[in-house]
């Protein structure tokens, strides 16, 4: 299985990644062996993840989520995909509504 994950860094920022081995990858980040971004912001902790059948699909979602604002990522973490349906730059700061 492929995974998309979000780490919370010590400075409160979020790091988004994708992997085929979630436990190994999170351990790498925690040990300072992951991305340069997380190495400079230790400690990190896993706060959200989801599974995909295909690494290509997981990678596409990683890139999509990386383009989101901190607020939208936080809404995803707290409420899942349903919480961000209908979310856009124009409605940022408002409660997203499902269509």
C-alpha positions as CSV (number, residue, x, y, z in Angstrom):
1,X,0.0,0.0,0.0
2,X,1.1,3.6,-0.7
3,X,0.6,6.3,1.9
4,X,0.3,10.1,2.0
5,X,1.2,11.5,5.3
6,X,1.4,14.8,7.2
7,X,4.0,15.5,9.9
8,X,3.8,18.3,12.4
9,X,7.2,19.9,12.9
10,X,8.4,21.4,16.1
11,X,7.8,24.9,14.7
12,X,4.1,24.1,14.0
13,X,4.5,23.8,10.3
14,X,3.3,20.8,8.3
15,X,5.3,18.5,6.1
16,X,3.5,16.4,3.4
17,X,5.0,13.3,1.9
18,X,4.2,10.0,0.3
19,X,5.8,6.6,0.7
20,X,5.4,2.8,0.3
21,X,6.5,2.2,3.9
22,X,5.0,4.7,6.3
23,X,6.6,3.4,9.5
24,X,10.1,3.4,8.0
25,X,9.7,6.8,6.4
26,X,8.4,8.4,9.6
27,X,11.3,6.9,11.6
28,X,13.7,8.3,9.0
29,X,12.2,11.8,9.5
30,X,12.3,11.5,13.3
31,X,15.9,10.4,13.2
32,X,16.9,13.4,11.1
33,X,17.4,11.3,8.0
34,X,14.4,12.5,6.1
35,X,13.9,15.6,4.0
36,X,16.1,18.7,4.8
37,X,12.9,20.5,5.7
38,X,12.1,18.2,8.6
39,X,15.8,17.8,9.7
40,X,15.8,21.6,10.5
41,X,12.5,21.3,12.4
42,X,12.8,18.3,14.7
43,X,11.1,16.8,16.5
44,X,8.3,15.8,14.1
45,X,5.2,13.7,14.7
46,X,2.8,11.9,12.4
47,X,-0.6,13.6,12.6
48,X,-2.4,12.3,9.5
49,X,-2.1,9.6,6.9
50,X,-4.2,7.8,4.3
51,X,-3.7,4.8,2.1
52,X,-3.8,4.4,-1.7
53,X,-3.5,1.3,-3.8
54,X,-1.1,3.0,-6.1
55,X,2.0,5.1,-5.4
56,X,1.3,7.3,-8.4
57,X,-2.1,8.3,-6.9
58,X,-0.5,8.9,-3.5
59,X,2.1,11.1,-5.1
60,X,-0.5,13.1,-6.9
61,X,-2.4,13.7,-3.6
62,X,0.9,14.6,-2.0
63,X,1.5,17.3,-4.6
64,X,-2.1,18.5,-4.3
65,X,-1.9,18.8,-0.5
66,X,1.5,20.5,-0.7
67,X,-0.2,23.3,-2.6
68,X,-2.8,23.9,0.1
69,X,-2.6,26.6,2.8
70,X,-1.7,25.7,6.4
71,X,-5.4,26.4,7.3
72,X,-6.7,23.9,4.6
73,X,-4.2,21.3,5.7
74,X,-5.3,21.7,9.3
75,X,-9.0,21.4,8.2
76,X,-8.0,18.1,6.5
77,X,-6.2,16.8,9.6
78,X,-9.1,17.7,11.9
79,X,-12.1,16.8,9.7
80,X,-10.9,14.6,6.8
81,X,-11.6,15.2,3.1
82,X,-15.2,16.1,3.9
83,X,-14.0,19.2,5.8
84,X,-12.2,20.6,2.7
85,X,-14.8,19.9,0.0
86,X,-15.7,23.3,-1.5
87,X,-12.7,25.0,0.1
88,X,-11.0,27.6,-2.0
89,X,-8.9,30.7,-1.7
90,X,-12.1,32.8,-1.8
91,X,-13.6,30.9,1.1
92,X,-10.5,30.7,3.2
93,X,-11.3,31.5,6.8
94,X,-14.9,30.5,6.4
95,X,-16.3,27.0,7.2
96,X,-16.2,24.9,4.1
97,X,-19.5,23.4,3.0
98,X,-20.1,20.1,1.2
99,X,-21.7,20.3,-2.2
